């Protein structure tokens, strides 16, 4: 297999633009017969939690041959969402499961329009520069964030929010950078490009900010990495600055493309994507690992 380092920018650009092609969103209630999904009970989609070495999430059920990415649990741990597509040319689709009476059932499906992330209180589903608000057991129509996020020269894939409503998001149109927007005196501040601690290397993208803003995880291809894009973490310092980028190590990263990390709302596990196919990304799975790794990496 060719080294991930040999991937061309054209291939990367095609992957990113393909992920953003389908921007008409819809949602519908569906029945269990619409999806070949076994009866699964218990927490974490019925899966045995991983240890300190990353392993596939729900192998043969969620992670299987094909393209399954962006796995994320909603706050409360009773809903799980991931993104997939059923063959070449098919729409990119988000599938949502809900735990009801201890049994996980598929309850929603919609065309993807931005990578999914949740506000820490679970009341908002972020989708790039848009969002949905929770209404009862469902979600509102997709709405747009403040116009300052609607710039045509920005390309937002993923936006995550802290409990203080700080937004951190990527921008592939500006050379693959990560930007941050805070709240000051009750007013949303214009997004700023983060410093070189974060914005160094290639393909810098898919940030996840901790609810308490104590750390930031993202992926990038940097000198000294394990092969393709690796997951990196930066910890908030006492002076409120961001500390140096720390590679999350070979228990998480591989010689392939590792990206799009999120921490489960209970703080116990990290979910992320790994390319397990060729450099054409025809087979990408969801992996997970014990979040104790975060504490182990924290400078003493």
MITORSE-662783 format. One record per residue (C-alpha): residue number from 1; residue in three letters; x, y negated, z negated. Coordinates in Angstrom, 2 decimals. Each point is the difference from the previous one (the first is absolute). Last residue first. Layout:
residues N
{r NUM ALA {X Y Z}}
...
end
This chain:
residues 300
{r 300 UNK {2.59 -17.82 -34.75}}
{r 299 UNK {-0.74 -0.29 3.72}}
{r 298 UNK {-3.24 1.74 1.05}}
{r 297 UNK {0.72 2.99 2.19}}
{r 296 UNK {-1.11 2.57 -2.60}}
{r 295 UNK {-3.21 -1.96 -0.64}}
{r 294 UNK {-0.87 0.10 3.68}}
{r 293 UNK {0.88 3.69 0.28}}
{r 292 UNK {-2.54 0.65 -2.75}}
{r 291 UNK {-2.45 -0.60 2.85}}
{r 290 UNK {-0.11 3.76 0.66}}
{r 289 UNK {0.00 0.71 3.74}}
{r 288 UNK {-2.39 -0.04 2.93}}
{r 287 UNK {0.08 0.68 3.72}}
{r 286 UNK {-2.47 -0.84 2.78}}
{r 285 UNK {0.82 1.47 3.39}}
{r 284 UNK {1.06 -1.21 3.44}}
{r 283 UNK {0.00 2.30 3.03}}
{r 282 UNK {-0.04 -1.60 3.46}}
{r 281 UNK {2.45 -2.68 -1.06}}
{r 280 UNK {1.77 -0.12 3.38}}
{r 279 UNK {3.35 0.24 -1.81}}
{r 278 UNK {-0.85 3.64 -0.62}}
{r 277 UNK {-2.13 1.47 -2.75}}
{r 276 UNK {0.11 -0.23 -3.81}}
{r 275 UNK {-0.42 -3.78 -0.15}}
{r 274 UNK {-0.56 -0.77 -3.65}}
{r 273 UNK {-2.67 -2.21 -1.53}}
{r 272 UNK {-0.34 -1.02 -3.66}}
{r 271 UNK {-1.75 0.76 -3.28}}
{r 270 UNK {1.61 -0.83 -3.34}}
{r 269 UNK {-1.39 1.59 -3.16}}
{r 268 UNK {-0.87 -0.77 -3.62}}
{r 267 UNK {-1.02 -3.67 -0.11}}
{r 266 UNK {-3.70 0.73 -0.56}}
{r 265 UNK {-0.71 -2.12 3.09}}
{r 264 UNK {2.13 2.35 2.12}}
{r 263 UNK {3.16 -1.70 1.24}}
{r 262 UNK {0.18 -0.86 3.67}}
{r 261 UNK {2.79 0.59 2.51}}
{r 260 UNK {-0.24 -0.71 3.72}}
{r 259 UNK {3.24 1.50 1.31}}
{r 258 UNK {2.38 2.91 0.44}}
{r 257 UNK {1.26 0.49 3.58}}
{r 256 UNK {2.43 2.96 0.07}}
{r 255 UNK {3.34 0.75 -1.63}}
{r 254 UNK {-1.91 0.25 -3.27}}
{r 253 UNK {-1.13 -2.33 -2.77}}
{r 252 UNK {-1.76 0.92 -3.24}}
{r 251 UNK {2.26 2.41 -1.86}}
{r 250 UNK {2.76 -1.43 2.21}}
{r 249 UNK {-0.01 -3.36 -1.73}}
{r 248 UNK {-2.33 -2.93 -0.55}}
{r 247 UNK {2.46 -2.40 1.66}}
{r 246 UNK {0.27 -2.99 -2.30}}
{r 245 UNK {-0.49 -3.53 1.35}}
{r 244 UNK {1.54 -2.54 -2.35}}
{r 243 UNK {-2.15 -1.82 -2.55}}
{r 242 UNK {-2.94 -2.26 0.69}}
{r 241 UNK {-0.15 -3.32 -1.82}}
{r 240 UNK {-2.26 -0.65 -3.01}}
{r 239 UNK {2.93 -1.11 -2.22}}
{r 238 UNK {-0.36 3.26 -1.94}}
{r 237 UNK {0.33 1.98 3.21}}
{r 236 UNK {-2.74 1.68 2.04}}
{r 235 UNK {1.16 3.37 1.29}}
{r 234 UNK {0.74 0.81 3.64}}
{r 233 UNK {-0.76 3.36 1.60}}
{r 232 UNK {1.01 1.58 3.31}}
{r 231 UNK {-1.58 2.76 2.09}}
{r 230 UNK {2.04 1.12 2.98}}
{r 229 UNK {-0.35 -0.63 3.73}}
{r 228 UNK {2.04 2.40 2.06}}
{r 227 UNK {3.09 1.91 -1.10}}
{r 226 UNK {0.91 0.13 -3.67}}
{r 225 UNK {0.83 -3.64 -0.57}}
{r 224 UNK {3.48 -1.55 -0.24}}
{r 223 UNK {-0.79 -2.83 2.40}}
{r 222 UNK {-3.68 -0.75 -0.09}}
{r 221 UNK {-3.16 1.23 1.69}}
{r 220 UNK {-2.86 -1.42 -2.04}}
{r 219 UNK {-2.89 1.04 -2.21}}
{r 218 UNK {-1.70 -1.85 -2.83}}
{r 217 UNK {-0.43 0.22 -3.78}}
{r 216 UNK {-0.40 -3.03 -2.29}}
{r 215 UNK {0.38 0.03 -3.76}}
{r 214 UNK {-1.28 -1.55 -3.23}}
{r 213 UNK {-2.82 -1.83 1.77}}
{r 212 UNK {-2.54 1.23 -2.59}}
{r 211 UNK {-2.07 1.74 2.70}}
{r 210 UNK {3.22 1.20 1.66}}
{r 209 UNK {0.61 -1.44 3.46}}
{r 208 UNK {-0.03 2.36 2.99}}
{r 207 UNK {1.66 -1.13 3.21}}
{r 206 UNK {-0.51 1.68 3.40}}
{r 205 UNK {2.89 -1.46 2.05}}
{r 204 UNK {3.67 -0.63 0.71}}
{r 203 UNK {0.61 1.58 3.40}}
{r 202 UNK {3.68 -0.97 -0.04}}
{r 201 UNK {2.40 -1.10 -2.74}}
{r 200 UNK {-0.31 -2.79 -2.56}}
{r 199 UNK {-3.20 -1.74 -1.03}}
{r 198 UNK {-0.40 1.27 -3.56}}
{r 197 UNK {3.08 -1.22 -1.85}}
{r 196 UNK {0.38 -2.42 2.91}}
{r 195 UNK {-2.80 -2.23 -1.32}}
{r 194 UNK {-3.74 0.22 0.49}}
{r 193 UNK {-1.63 -2.00 2.77}}
{r 192 UNK {-2.56 -2.34 -1.48}}
{r 191 UNK {-3.79 0.16 0.15}}
{r 190 UNK {-1.85 -3.27 -0.63}}
{r 189 UNK {-1.25 -0.20 -3.56}}
{r 188 UNK {-3.52 0.96 -1.06}}
{r 187 UNK {-1.27 -2.47 -2.58}}
{r 186 UNK {-1.05 0.76 -3.58}}
{r 185 UNK {2.85 -1.96 -1.53}}
{r 184 UNK {2.41 2.03 2.10}}
{r 183 UNK {-1.02 3.27 1.69}}
{r 182 UNK {2.74 1.81 1.88}}
{r 181 UNK {0.72 0.86 3.65}}
{r 180 UNK {2.89 2.30 0.98}}
{r 179 UNK {1.51 0.88 3.38}}
{r 178 UNK {1.78 3.09 1.31}}
{r 177 UNK {1.94 0.01 3.27}}
{r 176 UNK {0.01 2.09 3.16}}
{r 175 UNK {1.32 -2.46 2.59}}
{r 174 UNK {-2.76 -2.57 -0.11}}
{r 173 UNK {-2.64 2.05 1.84}}
{r 172 UNK {0.33 2.91 -2.46}}
{r 171 UNK {-1.23 -1.98 -2.99}}
{r 170 UNK {-0.26 1.84 -3.31}}
{r 169 UNK {-2.10 -0.90 -3.01}}
{r 168 UNK {0.17 -0.94 -3.66}}
{r 167 UNK {-3.01 -1.71 -1.55}}
{r 166 UNK {-0.02 -1.26 -3.59}}
{r 165 UNK {-3.52 0.40 -1.34}}
{r 164 UNK {1.18 0.02 -3.64}}
{r 163 UNK {-0.91 3.70 -0.23}}
{r 162 UNK {2.33 0.52 2.96}}
{r 161 UNK {-1.02 0.21 3.65}}
{r 160 UNK {1.10 2.02 3.01}}
{r 159 UNK {0.02 -0.99 3.67}}
{r 158 UNK {0.92 2.44 2.77}}
{r 157 UNK {0.25 -0.40 3.76}}
{r 156 UNK {0.22 -3.77 0.40}}
{r 155 UNK {1.22 -1.32 3.35}}
{r 154 UNK {0.64 -3.71 -0.19}}
{r 153 UNK {0.27 -2.34 3.00}}
{r 152 UNK {-3.79 -0.09 0.38}}
{r 151 UNK {-0.41 -1.41 -3.50}}
{r 150 UNK {-3.01 1.40 -1.87}}
{r 149 UNK {1.59 0.14 -3.48}}
{r 148 UNK {-0.32 -3.78 -0.59}}
{r 147 UNK {-3.65 0.37 0.99}}
{r 146 UNK {-0.73 1.46 -3.48}}
{r 145 UNK {-0.99 3.65 0.15}}
{r 144 UNK {-2.33 1.36 2.65}}
{r 143 UNK {-2.98 2.25 -0.66}}
{r 142 UNK {-0.66 3.66 0.71}}
{r 141 UNK {-3.58 1.01 -0.67}}
{r 140 UNK {-0.77 0.77 -3.62}}
{r 139 UNK {0.90 3.26 -1.70}}
{r 138 UNK {-1.88 2.84 -1.64}}
{r 137 UNK {-1.06 1.42 -3.36}}
{r 136 UNK {-1.28 -3.35 -1.26}}
{r 135 UNK {1.53 -2.66 2.22}}
{r 134 UNK {3.79 0.11 0.04}}
{r 133 UNK {1.55 -2.83 1.94}}
{r 132 UNK {1.63 0.54 3.39}}
{r 131 UNK {3.19 -1.71 1.13}}
{r 130 UNK {1.83 -1.69 2.84}}
{r 129 UNK {3.52 -1.23 0.75}}
{r 128 UNK {1.36 3.57 -0.27}}
{r 127 UNK {-2.89 2.11 -1.28}}
{r 126 UNK {-0.50 -0.58 -3.72}}
{r 125 UNK {-2.70 1.93 -1.83}}
{r 124 UNK {-1.35 -2.12 -2.85}}
{r 123 UNK {-1.73 0.85 -3.27}}
{r 122 UNK {2.49 2.63 -1.11}}
{r 121 UNK {1.28 -2.11 -2.91}}
{r 120 UNK {3.58 0.39 1.25}}
{r 119 UNK {-0.95 -1.37 3.44}}
{r 118 UNK {0.11 2.81 2.50}}
{r 117 UNK {2.02 0.82 3.11}}
{r 116 UNK {-0.92 1.33 3.43}}
{r 115 UNK {2.05 -0.72 3.12}}
{r 114 UNK {-1.67 -2.31 2.48}}
{r 113 UNK {-2.99 0.53 2.24}}
{r 112 UNK {-0.61 3.73 -0.06}}
{r 111 UNK {-3.17 1.40 1.45}}
{r 110 UNK {-2.31 1.24 -2.70}}
{r 109 UNK {-0.82 3.17 -1.91}}
{r 108 UNK {-1.92 0.45 -3.24}}
{r 107 UNK {-1.15 2.60 -2.52}}
{r 106 UNK {2.35 2.97 0.20}}
{r 105 UNK {-0.56 2.06 -3.10}}
{r 104 UNK {2.22 0.79 -2.98}}
{r 103 UNK {-1.72 2.01 -2.75}}
{r 102 UNK {0.21 -1.02 -3.69}}
{r 101 UNK {-3.70 -0.94 -0.09}}
{r 100 UNK {0.75 -2.39 2.86}}
{r 99 UNK {3.59 -0.79 0.97}}
{r 98 UNK {0.00 -2.23 3.07}}
{r 97 UNK {1.84 0.40 3.27}}
{r 96 UNK {0.76 -2.67 2.59}}
{r 95 UNK {1.16 0.45 3.58}}
{r 94 UNK {1.67 -2.88 1.86}}
{r 93 UNK {0.11 0.44 3.77}}
{r 92 UNK {2.36 -0.80 2.85}}
{r 91 UNK {-2.11 0.45 3.10}}
{r 90 UNK {0.90 2.89 2.33}}
{r 89 UNK {2.49 -0.57 2.81}}
{r 88 UNK {2.10 3.02 -0.88}}
{r 87 UNK {-1.67 2.27 -2.50}}
{r 86 UNK {-2.29 -0.29 -2.97}}
{r 85 UNK {1.35 -3.02 -1.83}}
{r 84 UNK {0.89 -0.44 -3.65}}
{r 83 UNK {-0.05 -2.42 -2.92}}
{r 82 UNK {-0.41 0.86 -3.67}}
{r 81 UNK {-2.35 -0.91 -2.81}}
{r 80 UNK {-0.57 1.46 -3.47}}
{r 79 UNK {-2.76 -0.92 -2.45}}
{r 78 UNK {-0.58 0.97 -3.65}}
{r 77 UNK {3.41 -1.14 -1.27}}
{r 76 UNK {-1.56 -2.95 -1.89}}
{r 75 UNK {1.93 -2.41 2.20}}
{r 74 UNK {-0.09 1.28 3.61}}
{r 73 UNK {2.41 2.73 1.01}}
{r 72 UNK {2.20 -0.52 3.06}}
{r 71 UNK {1.26 2.12 2.89}}
{r 70 UNK {1.39 -2.12 2.82}}
{r 69 UNK {0.66 2.75 2.55}}
{r 68 UNK {-1.26 3.21 1.54}}
{r 67 UNK {1.10 0.69 3.61}}
{r 66 UNK {0.15 3.54 1.25}}
{r 65 UNK {0.71 3.41 -1.50}}
{r 64 UNK {-1.08 -0.15 -3.63}}
{r 63 UNK {-0.01 -2.36 -2.95}}
{r 62 UNK {-3.64 -0.37 -1.07}}
{r 61 UNK {-1.11 3.60 -0.46}}
{r 60 UNK {2.90 2.18 1.16}}
{r 59 UNK {2.29 -1.67 -2.49}}
{r 58 UNK {-1.86 -2.18 -2.55}}
{r 57 UNK {2.86 -2.49 -0.43}}
{r 56 UNK {3.32 1.19 1.38}}
{r 55 UNK {2.95 0.04 -2.43}}
{r 54 UNK {2.30 -2.59 -1.54}}
{r 53 UNK {2.45 1.19 -2.65}}
{r 52 UNK {-0.56 -1.14 -3.60}}
{r 51 UNK {-3.03 2.17 -0.56}}
{r 50 UNK {-3.21 0.19 1.95}}
{r 49 UNK {-3.56 0.14 -1.35}}
{r 48 UNK {-2.05 3.14 0.81}}
{r 47 UNK {-2.68 -1.19 2.39}}
{r 46 UNK {-3.76 -0.04 -0.54}}
{r 45 UNK {-0.43 -3.28 1.85}}
{r 44 UNK {2.13 -1.63 -2.67}}
{r 43 UNK {-2.31 1.10 -2.81}}
{r 42 UNK {-2.18 3.11 0.08}}
{r 41 UNK {-2.07 1.85 2.57}}
{r 40 UNK {0.43 0.89 3.64}}
{r 39 UNK {-2.52 1.78 2.25}}
{r 38 UNK {1.68 0.20 3.38}}
{r 37 UNK {-0.15 -2.72 2.67}}
{r 36 UNK {-0.88 0.54 3.63}}
{r 35 UNK {-1.72 -3.31 0.53}}
{r 34 UNK {-3.42 -0.94 1.39}}
{r 33 UNK {-1.68 2.80 -1.99}}
{r 32 UNK {0.73 -1.93 -3.20}}
{r 31 UNK {-2.43 -2.69 1.09}}
{r 30 UNK {0.69 -3.51 1.14}}
{r 29 UNK {-0.93 -3.51 -1.09}}
{r 28 UNK {1.17 -2.57 2.49}}
{r 27 UNK {2.58 -2.73 0.27}}
{r 26 UNK {1.06 -2.19 2.89}}
{r 25 UNK {3.03 -2.02 0.95}}
{r 24 UNK {1.08 -1.24 3.41}}
{r 23 UNK {3.75 -0.55 -0.15}}
{r 22 UNK {1.46 3.04 1.72}}
{r 21 UNK {3.39 -0.89 1.36}}
{r 20 UNK {1.90 -0.72 -3.23}}
{r 19 UNK {1.66 3.38 -0.57}}
{r 18 UNK {0.82 0.15 3.69}}
{r 17 UNK {1.76 -3.34 -0.33}}
{r 16 UNK {2.22 1.30 -2.78}}
{r 15 UNK {0.88 3.25 1.75}}
{r 14 UNK {0.67 -1.77 3.29}}
{r 13 UNK {2.28 -2.47 -1.74}}
{r 12 UNK {1.96 2.80 -1.65}}
{r 11 UNK {0.48 1.81 3.29}}
{r 10 UNK {1.11 -3.20 1.68}}
{r 9 UNK {2.41 -0.73 -2.84}}
{r 8 UNK {1.75 3.24 0.80}}
{r 7 UNK {0.32 2.99 -2.29}}
{r 6 UNK {3.61 1.15 -0.27}}
{r 5 UNK {0.19 -0.49 -3.80}}
{r 4 UNK {-2.68 2.66 -0.37}}
{r 3 UNK {2.62 2.50 1.07}}
{r 2 UNK {-1.03 2.22 2.88}}
{r 1 UNK {-1.34 3.42 -0.86}}
end
